[in-house]
Amino acid sequence: MTQNIEDKDNSRSDTLGAADVHLGQGENEKPNHPVRATEAFFGRRKGKPFKAHQAKLYAELLPKLAIDIEAPTCTDLKTLFPDTPEKIVLEIGFGGGEHLIHRAKLHPEIGFIGCEPFMNGMAKALSSIEREALTNIRLFNEDATQLLDWLPEAQIERVDLLYPDPWPKKRHWKRRFVNQKNLGRIHNVISPDGEFRFASDIDTYINWTLKHCDDFKKFKWKATKASDWHEPWEEWYSTRYEQKAIREERTPAYLKFARL
Ligand SMILES: C[S@@+](CC[C@H](N)C(=O)[O-])C[C@H]1O[C@@H](n2cnc3c(N)ncnc32)[C@H](O)[C@@H]1O
């Protein structure tokens, strides 16, 4: 049966309208995986010119925190972090990093991997990491599909895809990050008891994701009542992006999927 918000909320059937760490290998070692061009990033890479300190962080701090996918795949992701975290989570397309930083501050025992190709978003996150002296974040500044292909299997407890680029026009839907191939990639990196989480304010993308996960078969929507997707989950941080959506009277949905 197709997973659909309408199945679980008859009252709204119409408009659910969306350190010193192992980061790389020796210079002479060759990657053990294919390196390829961007597959799923269609946005802009750069906005306003950097201020001097942002440029310095981008040039000096990012290389220390960035995951090097030219290196062979890391067999134990915990070794990417200085304090051996209890578990690892991944946030894809973190924007300015507000949600990522909020969670990383709350959970020094968790290792966070944040992925964002937009350089100004990355620079903003770097400023927060420096200001908060966070040591439990590692970063990737390219298309998430490249990172997902590099990551080892089944070591990530949770993958967050929060307000992915919506591509609301039908002719652009094929650009949406959620597709069968990317669900396969996400599934591959999540641990057996782990979760995939998705949020959006675009009704067609919400139902698109429910349908794609249902077709994929190996992610089960966890909602049992309407509040499960109407209300943000615990430790949610409402970003500027979400605030704008709410101001413009779009209704967000928050979806959790168990990895089967
Ligand atoms: C609409 S914004 C939302 C940002 C943030 N998650 C939030 O809720 O405020 C989507 C973000 O996803 C990023 N993005 C788009 N395609 C991506 C890809 N293939 N890999 C990683 N990030 C991507 C964009 O650069 C953008 O910052």
The ligand as an SDF file (V2000), in Angstrom:
LIG
                    3D

 27 29  0  0  0  0  0  0  0  0999 V2000
   16.3910   25.0470    0.7020 C   0  0  0  0  0  0  0  0  0  0  0  0
   17.9640   24.9910    1.3960 S   0  0  0  0  0  0  0  0  0  0  0  0
   17.6500   24.4780    3.0730 C   0  0  0  0  0  0  0  0  0  0  0  0
   18.8090   24.6560    3.9940 C   0  0  0  0  0  0  0  0  0  0  0  0
   18.6420   24.0970    5.3970 C   0  0  0  0  0  0  0  0  0  0  0  0
   18.5460   22.6430    5.3820 N   0  0  0  0  0  0  0  0  0  0  0  0
   17.4630   24.6940    6.1070 C   0  0  0  0  0  0  0  0  0  0  0  0
   16.4970   23.9700    6.3760 O   0  0  0  0  0  0  0  0  0  0  0  0
   17.5090   25.8860    6.4180 O   0  0  0  0  0  0  0  0  0  0  0  0
   18.6260   23.5100    0.6330 C   0  0  0  0  0  0  0  0  0  0  0  0
   20.1140   23.3750    0.7830 C   0  0  0  0  0  0  0  0  0  0  0  0
   20.5120   22.1430    0.1950 O   0  0  0  0  0  0  0  0  0  0  0  0
   21.7450   22.3580   -0.4700 C   0  0  0  0  0  0  0  0  0  0  0  0
   21.8850   21.3090   -1.5210 N   0  0  0  0  0  0  0  0  0  0  0  0
   21.2580   21.2760   -2.7040 C   0  0  0  0  0  0  0  0  0  0  0  0
   21.6400   20.1960   -3.4120 N   0  0  0  0  0  0  0  0  0  0  0  0
   22.5210   19.5230   -2.6430 C   0  0  0  0  0  0  0  0  0  0  0  0
   23.2890   18.3440   -2.8260 C   0  0  0  0  0  0  0  0  0  0  0  0
   23.2120   17.6370   -3.9490 N   0  0  0  0  0  0  0  0  0  0  0  0
   24.1110   17.9650   -1.8230 N   0  0  0  0  0  0  0  0  0  0  0  0
   24.1750   18.6810   -0.6730 C   0  0  0  0  0  0  0  0  0  0  0  0
   23.4870   19.8050   -0.4390 N   0  0  0  0  0  0  0  0  0  0  0  0
   22.6670   20.2380   -1.4150 C   0  0  0  0  0  0  0  0  0  0  0  0
   21.6500   23.7560   -1.0080 C   0  0  0  0  0  0  0  0  0  0  0  0
   22.9220   24.3330   -1.2670 O   0  0  0  0  0  0  0  0  0  0  0  0
   20.8960   24.4770    0.0880 C   0  0  0  0  0  0  0  0  0  0  0  0
   21.7460   25.0870    1.0220 O   0  0  0  0  0  0  0  0  0  0  0  0
  1  2  1  0
  2  3  1  0
  2 10  1  0
  3  4  1  0
  4  5  1  0
  5  6  1  0
  5  7  1  0
  7  8  2  0
  7  9  1  0
 10 11  1  0
 11 12  1  0
 11 26  1  0
 12 13  1  0
 13 14  1  0
 13 24  1  0
 14 15  1  0
 14 23  1  0
 15 16  2  0
 16 17  1  0
 17 18  1  0
 17 23  2  0
 18 19  1  0
 18 20  2  0
 20 21  1  0
 21 22  2  0
 22 23  1  0
 24 25  1  0
 24 26  1  0
 26 27  1  0
M  CHG  2   2   1   9  -1
M  END
$$$$
